[in-house]
Structures are given as structure tokens and as C-alpha cells.
Amino acid sequence: MKRKTTPKEIPSILSIKDDLSKPIELMGRLIQKEISACAGLIGIDADELQAWIDLQIAVPAKSILTLLRVAKQYELDPLQEEVLLTQYDNHWQASISVDGWIKLINKHPTFAGMSFTESPETDQSLPLWMECTIHRSDRPISTTVREYLTEVKTDSDIWKKMPRRMLRHRTLQQCARLAMGIRSPDGQKEVRENQGHHHSHEFSTSLDASIMQTQTEKLKRFIVSRKKCL
């Protein structure tokens, strides 16, 4: 027999808000700290970066913080879309754009050139694979990575429109990771390119407001679920 929950056992709205206010406040301080550090390192105005952050209403604060840390670590400019916020099945993630990868490769002190090779075999006029080779002045052997079209292509519009370019970008990314030791923040997920790509979120003027709105909705669902137990 189920024991009914008494009203005293249900956390009050105020107590839940108090519990949520601490991590929200902490996340806000961390973001402000990273905005200041990131802006100073890459040479952009902190207020402009703050305004850009404030427009990302649909993006969780944790993803914003990750993007800022990636931008600071690799000195990439979010305002120039060298590092992006992309959405995968309701999950937001920071990712380095192809412009970001090119910037990282070219500024590496030992970078000594790169080349691409396509497979002689084709399928519907598209190469079956593509190789990227990156040369470093401090290594006697160059790094070569081959990516197969069937393994990396997706059903997204940009892959349908420019499959050869997208395959080249993917090969470039994977070769740079191995040759330069650059860790991609998005792992093996598809890197969205800034050409023809538009973020699918709306805009607002306050990141803190978006965080509070999300937490408030969770709070409402919690209260409703607890009432059903009575």
C-alpha cells in the first residue's frame, strides 16, 4: 500500500528556489569571469561578447561556459564564428568551425603545409574517400588521415548540397587533431560549417532570465508531480 505524502514533506516553492539560486549564481559568476578573460585574450570588446552571449536564449549556461573556455584555450573568436554553438537532438554543444580549424593549423609554429588527395574511384561522381596530409617542420614523417564518405556523411542539407567540400572539411579536422594534438570539444560529432548554417534558436536579452525560466518550468513540473502523490 502506497504511503501518501503529507504536505509537510513537499518542499516549498521558496526552498526549491533557494536551492536553485546558488548554482545559478555560481554559473553566472563563472560565465562573467570567462567573458572577461576570453575578450582580453582574443582582443575583442567584453561588452560586445556579453551582448552576443545574451542573445543565446535557448542555450544552457553550461554550454555557454564550455564555448567560452574553448574560445579562450584556443584563442578563437565566437563573433567571427570560429567556435560555434550547435544543437544535436536537443543537446547544445560547442564546436570548432572549419574557419577555426584553419586558424589553429596556420598559427601552429611548426606547420609546414598540407595537401588533399581524392580516391580515383567515385560513386555518383563523388570520391569514395579523401585524404589530408599535414607537414610539420619538427617531424620527419607527415601525418595523413583518410576519411570515407559513407562513414561521415549525414542527411543534413549542407552535406547534400556540398558533399565534396564537407568531406574535405571533415578530413581536415581529423588530420589536424592527430598532427597538431588539438582536442575537438565536440568529439566525433558533425562539425557544422558557418556557410549556409543558421542557428535555430530565438533571441533574448538576458542569459540569467533564460536560466531562471528553465528552472521555473522544472519547478512547476515538480510541484505538479508531487501533488499527484497526495
HELIX and SHEET records of a PDB file:
HELIX    1   1 PRO A    7  GLU A    9  5                                   3    
HELIX    2   2 ILE A   13  ILE A   42  1                                  30    
HELIX    3   3 ALA A   46  ASP A   54  1                                   9    
HELIX    4   4 ALA A   61  TYR A   74  1                                  14    
HELIX    5   5 PRO A   78  GLN A   80  5                                   3    
HELIX    6   6 VAL A   98  LYS A  107  1                                  10    
HELIX    7   7 LEU A  149  VAL A  152  1                                   4    
HELIX    8   8 ASP A  157  LYS A  161  1                                   5    
HELIX    9   9 PRO A  163  MET A  180  1                                  18    
HELIX   10  10 LEU A  207  LYS A  227  1                                  21    
SHEET    1   A 2 VAL A  83  TYR A  88  0                                        
SHEET    2   A 2 HIS A  91  ILE A  96 -1                                        
SHEET    1   B 3 PHE A 111  GLU A 118  0                                        
SHEET    2   B 3 TRP A 129  ARG A 136 -1                                        
SHEET    3   B 3 THR A 143  TYR A 148 -1                                        
SHEET    1   C 2 THR A 122  ASP A 123  0                                        
SHEET    2   C 2 LEU A 126  PRO A 127 -1                                        
END                                                                             
